[in-house]
Amino acid sequence: MELSLALREPLGEHDVFRVGAMNADEPFAPNLAGREAIFDQALTNGLAAIVAHEWAGEEADAKGRMLSARALLRLLEGKTSDGKLSVSADGVLVIPDPHEQRSVPQSATTFFEWAELPPLDTRIDVRVLDDALDASQPARHARGVGGLKRRHIEALLALDDHESLRVMSEQHEDRAWQSAREEDGHSLARAVAFLQLIGDEEAAERAERVENPNDYHPKHNPDGHDLELCPVCGFETFCVRALDTFGRVGIGQCLVCTYVRSLRTADDEGFSEHLAWLGDKD
């Protein structure tokens, strides 16, 4: 859990996990204390879990001591002939997903129509992980400052696709959910403060003057929505830009108190409403 949160710690505009934010050679979280030790522990534990699952007992030496990350990589390189592991065209070791087909809902409007996804194979980029160990070891042994790059972290995260692991994505989701809850709380607080600033009379006058910038029109704006009731100020001034995954809760902003409901918040509320609907059906 701690590794998961540390690897995904938001870094503002320089967040290494924001798509397109950094290239593969950018340093990973240079201000994150102990990142080399976190990386080494995660890599060793991840590789050991994979080896123990696929080749039980080979993750340790004759004395029962856990092999190092580098030794585990060498062991995996020697397993390409036993059928459990292959080498891709780009030189990456691949452990095939034992569950070849997975299904997910295609969309909110076709929630019970399912689409097939490709197998979730485990990719072990030995070259990049070896390079990561070369970059992290000097700092861990007081012989340098370290040099973990984004590509090293991505290669580490790729191990979590193996069925013996698959825990980091859950922690990331929990962290994102908590962050969304906090963000929504701040949005509510700002909206209430704004209403207190302008007063009830001014808020009511603003509500009367509101025009919907995303009003539905069959030709010019077929994806538009009617204004909805704002949960903060109580006026029918919430401008809906889109709906949650279940098609139940609006995503957008109130044109009077400025309250913002994000996609994740809307999804959370929409999921609760969907469960209630399923319960009523039963």
Residue, then its C-alpha position, 0 to 999 in steps of 0.5 A: m500500500e505504501l509503495s502504491l501511494a508513494l509511486r502515485e503521489p501527485l506532483g502537480e504539473h510535473d506529475v510523472f503519471r500524467v499522460g504526456a507530462m514527461n518522457a521516459d527519461e525524466p527523473f522519477a519524483p526527485n524530491l521523494a525521500g527513499r525512492e530507491a529503497i521503495f523501488d528495490q523492495a517493491l521490485t524484489n517482492g513483486l518478482a518473488a511473488i511472481v516466481a513463487h506463483e509460477w515456480a513454487g520454491e525457486e524464489a529462495d536459495a538452498k538456505g531459504r533466503m529470498l533471492s535478490a531482484r537481480a537474481l530473480l531476473r536471471l532466473l526468469e530469463g532461464k524460464t523461456s523454454d518451459g512454456k510458462l514464459s515467452v519472449s516478445a518481439d521487443g525482448v520483453l518476457v511475457i507470462p500469458d494471462p491464464h484467463e484469456q478473455r475478460s468482459v466489461p460494460q461497454s457504456a452506461t446506455t448498454f450497461f449489460e452489453w459486454a465487450e471482450l478485452p485482450p488478455l492481461d499478460t504480464r510483461i517483464d522488461v528485464r533490460v529496463l529493470d536491470d537498468a533501474l537496479d543499476a540506477s538505484q543501488p548507488a544511492r542505497h549504498a551511499r555511493g551516489v544520488g540515484g537516477l530512477k526514471r519514469r521508464h523504470i517505474e512503468a516497468l515496475l508497475a507492469l508487474d502488477d498485471h500478474e495474478s499473484l499481485r494486482v493490488m496497486s491498482e486497487q490502492h490507486e483507486d482508493r486514493a483517487w476516490q478519497s481525493a475526489r471526496e476531499e475535492d467535492g468537500h472543498s467545492l461545497a465549502r467554496a460554494v457555501a462561502f460564496l453564497q454567504l458573500i453575495g447573500d440570499e437576495e443576490a443569489a435569487e436575482r442571479a438565479e432568475r437571470v441564468e441562461n443555460p449555456n448547454d441547453y438541448h437543441p435537436k440540431h445545434n446541441p443534441d447532447g445538451h441537458d436541461l438545468e438541474l437543481c443545485p444541491v448547494c444553493g437549491f436553485e435550478t441552475f446546475c449546468v450539466r455538461a455530461l452524465d455519470t457512467f450510469g447516466r443518472v447524475g449530472i457533471g458540471q457546475c452551478l451557475v449561481c453558487t459555482y459548486v462543481r461536481s466532478l466525474r468521479t463524484a458523479d460516478d460515486e453518486g450514480f453508482s449509489e442510485h443504480l444500486a438503489w434502483l436494482g434494490d427497488k426492482d427486486 
